[in-house]
Amino acid sequence: MQVNYQNRLNIAHLPTPIEKLERLTRFLGGPEIWVKRDDQTGLAGGGNKTRKLEFLLADAQSIGCDHVVTMGAAQSNHCRQTAAACAKLGMGCSLILREGGSQPKNGNYLLNSILGAYVHWSEKETMTEVAEAVVSQLKSMGRKPYLIPYGGSNVRGASAYVLAMEELNKQLQAQDLFFDHIVLASSSGGTQAGLVLGQIVTKWRGKVYGICVDSSAETFRTQIAALTTATAAHLQIPLETSILDYIHLNDDYIGAGYGVVTETEREAIQLLGQLEGILLDPVYTGRAMGGLIDLIRWGAFTKRQRILFWHTGGMPALFAYADEIKPENC
Ligand SMILES: *Cc1c(COP(=O)(O)O)cnc(C)c1O
């Protein structure tokens, strides 16, 4: 199937490599584990939002916008990558961050200011309310603002991961490889929605497993299904089967909630660091890899299977969580 992706900028370093995690695989004695390095998409630290921004900012520029407004948690990787993309394109950038006050001023927060973004905190009002106020203020100043939703997860953002699945498919063909499962951290759902749609486009027969970062699987599943359906309509991809059959989620690792580090994340971060020289993040990929490791220990996969962990980035947030994740002898 030939998909017309329409407007897209070229700002990410693509294709991102896929690598076998030899030592982690041996350590766990389980299925073969590989990684897709979307933590290496370039753009001020990389991550999955860079792919989404290629589509979102192409749209912003095509309608003549000159200033981007978006929102996220205090350590949002999406906000940091948006700030970087705006700097590169010469656009203004205003970020609305949640939970002000006592947040550490390092990690992504530091990078936002280096990248020249304006930061607003949402305290009493919701992030959306603050964003709307910032948008109307920019308009009154004669600017043309472009509002990107939380996590960049709309049909344009998700389209990027349909294309990413086509990229993976080419790599699989070139290397004569097959994966039984793709495992990723899922939070605002755009990445998983895109991958699922990409799976339909490329006829890949494995399963895409989202490890929930903050939402319970039940409500999140319908949310991802709705975004997948809307993205299919946007890209004019016909859907013949029920999309819900493709959406696999596990919410066993939400723990105490978004951004709360437990032993699961700590162990995953240290294992990947010490066995593979790969840095995970405390909020998303640490949780997803911790979940994958736990599932392997529980015998959820056979030794013969091959799993692709889609690394979605987030490394700068490590610095804001130093006390929660540093090894004991540090
Ligand atoms: C945003 C983000 C995710 C989640 O992607 P969604 O498309 O929002 O589900 C995963 N990992 C990292 C590092 C992120 O920044």
Residues whose N, C-alpha, C, O or C-beta is under 5 A from the ligand:
A	BS01	LIG	N77 H78 G151 A185 S186 S187 S188 G189 G190 T191 Q192 Y284 T285 T312 G313 G314
